[in-house]
Amino acid sequence: MEETQMPEPLRRAVHQLVSEAVQNCQEVLRYTEPDQAHTWKRMTLYRATDAADTMNMVAMLIAAYCQHTGMAAHTLQSYLQVGQQELRSAGPQDDDRAHVAGLMGEALSYQALRAPANRMRHHRGQRQAEQAQRPEDDPQKLFTEACLHGLKAKLCDDVDALDSYLPPQVAQLARKVAEALEVPELATT
């Protein structure tokens, strides 16, 4: 079977959806800031699920195209990694609760410790809690957050607001990102 590049209409649709998902991810980060104490629970969940739903739309759009062009069902299932799918409608699972327990410095029950996934997620939560106690941030994470905040600030023409809600190190880098961005001129034909 001959491999071809992604068709332009599909490519543009994927780019649009990924852009929407990135904006939702930036808003997840925004609602974690201290000045959002009154809405953080509701808004982080809304925006995180919006981002997840949008990325699911990307995957299903590409999958529908693959199906349309004759990809074998078993290959498509493999590429979609269906074994990793978890439904949000079921709510938080034991491994999610174990992760939170680790983040909050709480021990796991004997029953919860018996499941390897729970132990792994609890340990991950403990590591993340320890990392949160150190003022230095992972440079990759810092850069990603700064890019998202800087992009949003540039698009909203509100670069000065960065200093009002971000930690100084993130705000400074986000400001540099925003200043480096040029708003593209729309082509007129």
Disulfide bonds with the S-S distance in Angstrom:
none
